[in-house]
């Protein structure tokens, strides 16, 4: 069962911070400070690795197309430059969409982590997040931090999900589900029904 209580790094530094004292300085404190400073962004990336990776690659492709378009405009090839700006803007739009999805998954991760920490492992908390790889990733990160990763992984395997199930179940059943307002609301406003 998940261990309710404080979620975070255990050790002398947290105990000193909870007691209101400043920990002693030393050579190891710089490494600890860097680790704590990077833990927030790393949690953000780990809560939704697929949207962030897709958004990053999309932004790189968009930047490459923009560079080629600007070079074409510099050589006074106006039509070629404008034609290249269209797909570049599409790739940047996809990158923004993926970033919004990543932010939604991070919010979902925070919500699920709070619930798992408070109530422990419960399939009723994890079942609504099973139909999408991005949601399962957020739930798995929350479960890792709450101490019930093995049970959560086993639960999702029992439901039949594997690492290669990338698309949401609704999109597999109907590829036009991306255009449905209920799907978009569930994607970008997690927990709001």
C-alpha positions in Angstrom: 0.0 0.0 0.0 1.2 3.5 -0.7 2.7 5.2 2.3 0.7 8.3 3.2 2.6 11.3 4.4 5.3 13.6 3.1 6.1 13.2 -0.6 9.6 14.4 -1.5 13.2 13.9 -0.6 13.9 12.4 2.8 17.0 13.3 4.8 18.6 15.8 7.0 18.0 18.8 4.7 14.2 18.3 4.7 14.1 17.7 8.5 16.1 20.9 9.0 13.8 22.9 6.7 10.7 21.6 8.4 12.1 22.6 11.8 12.8 26.1 10.5 16.6 25.7 10.6 19.1 26.3 7.8 21.2 23.2 7.1 24.9 23.5 7.5 26.9 24.6 4.5 29.5 22.3 2.9 30.9 20.9 -0.3 28.0 18.4 -0.6 25.4 21.1 -0.2 26.0 22.5 -3.7 25.2 19.2 -5.2 22.1 18.9 -3.1 21.1 22.4 -4.0 21.5 21.6 -7.7 19.6 18.4 -7.3 16.7 20.2 -5.5 16.8 23.0 -8.1 16.4 20.5 -11.0 13.9 18.3 -9.3 10.9 20.5 -10.2 11.7 20.7 -13.9 12.5 17.0 -14.0 9.2 16.1 -12.4 7.5 18.3 -14.9 9.2 16.5 -17.8 8.7 13.0 -16.2 5.0 13.6 -15.7 4.4 13.9 -19.4 7.4 12.6 -21.4 5.5 11.9 -24.6 3.9 15.4 -25.1 7.2 17.1 -24.2 9.3 15.0 -26.6 6.8 15.4 -29.4 6.6 19.2 -28.8 10.3 19.5 -28.7 10.8 17.7 -32.0 8.0 19.7 -33.6 9.6 22.9 -32.4 12.9 21.9 -33.9 11.4 21.0 -37.2 9.5 24.3 -37.2 12.7 26.2 -36.5 14.5 24.4 -39.3 11.8 25.2 -41.8 11.7 28.8 -40.6 15.5 29.1 -41.1 15.2 27.7 -44.7 12.3 30.0 -45.4 14.2 33.0 -44.1 17.2 32.0 -46.3 14.9 31.8 -49.3 13.5 35.2 -48.5 17.0 36.6 -48.2 17.7 35.3 -51.7 14.5 37.0 -52.9 12.6 33.8 -53.5 9.4 35.2 -52.1 7.1 32.3 -53.1 9.4 29.6 -51.8 9.9 31.5 -48.5 6.1 31.9 -48.0 5.4 28.3 -48.9 7.9 27.1 -46.3 6.4 29.4 -43.6 3.1 27.6 -43.8 4.4 24.1 -42.7 6.7 25.8 -40.2 3.7 27.5 -38.6 1.9 24.2 -38.5 4.9 22.5 -36.7 5.0 25.4 -34.2 1.3 25.1 -33.6 1.7 21.4 -32.9 4.5 22.2 -30.5 2.2 24.6 -28.6 -0.5 22.0 -28.5 1.9 19.4 -27.1 3.1 21.9 -24.6 -0.5 22.6 -23.4 -1.1 18.8 -23.2 2.1 18.4 -21.2 1.0 21.2 -18.8 -2.4 19.5 -18.4 -0.7 16.1 -17.6 1.5 17.8 -15.0 -1.6 19.3 -13.3 -3.1 15.8 -13.4 0.1 14.3 -11.9 -0.1 16.8 -9.0 -3.7 15.9 -8.4 -3.2 12.2 -8.5 -0.1 12.4 -6.3 -2.1 14.2 -3.7 -4.8 11.6 -3.8 -2.5 8.6 -3.7 -0.5 10.1 -0.9 -3.7 10.8 1.1 -5.7 7.6 0.4 -3.2 5.1 -0.8 -3.4 2.8 -3.9 -7.0 2.6 -5.2 -8.0 1.4 -8.6 -10.9 3.9 -8.6 -8.3 6.7 -8.8 -6.3 5.1 -11.6 -9.0 3.7 -13.8 -10.1 7.1 -15.3 -6.5 7.7 -16.4 -6.0 4.3 -18.1 -7.3 5.2 -21.6 -4.4 7.5 -22.6 -0.6 6.9 -22.6 0.0 10.4 -21.4 -2.4 10.1 -18.5 -0.9 6.7 -17.6 2.6 8.3 -17.6 1.3 11.1 -15.2 -0.3 8.5 -13.0 2.9 6.3 -12.9 5.0 9.3 -12.0 2.6 10.2 -9.2 2.6 6.5 -8.1 6.4 6.4 -8.0 6.5 9.4 -5.7 3.6 8.1 -3.5 5.4 4.7 -3.2 3.0 2.4 -5.1 4.6 2.2 -8.5 4.7 -1.6 -8.6 1.0 -1.9 -7.9 0.1 0.8 -10.4 2.2 -0.8 -13.1 0.7 -4.2 -12.4 -2.8 -2.7 -12.5 -2.3 -1.1 -15.9 -0.7 -4.4 -17.2 -3.8 -6.3 -15.9 -6.0 -3.9 -18.0 -3.9 -4.9 -21.0 -1.8 -1.7 -21.6 1.8 -2.0 -22.7 4.5 0.5 -23.6 3.5 0.6 -27.2 -0.1 1.7 -26.6 0.5 5.4 -27.4 -2.8 6.7 -28.8 -5.8 7.3 -26.5 -8.4 4.5 -26.7 -11.0 7.0 -28.1 -8.7 7.9 -31.0 -8.0 4.3 -31.8 -11.7 3.6 -31.9 -12.5 6.9 -33.9 -9.6 8.8 -35.5 -11.8 11.9 -35.7 -12.1 12.1 -31.9 -9.4 14.7 -31.9 -12.1 17.1 -33.2 -14.7 16.3 -30.5 -15.1 19.0 -27.9 -15.6 16.5 -25.1 -12.3 14.9 -26.0 -10.5 18.3 -26.1 -12.1 19.3 -22.8 -11.0 16.0 -21.1 -7.5 16.4 -22.5 -6.8 20.0 -21.6 -9.0 20.4 -18.5 -8.2 17.3 -16.4 -10.4 16.7 -13.4 -13.1 19.1 -14.7 -16.2 17.1 -15.7 
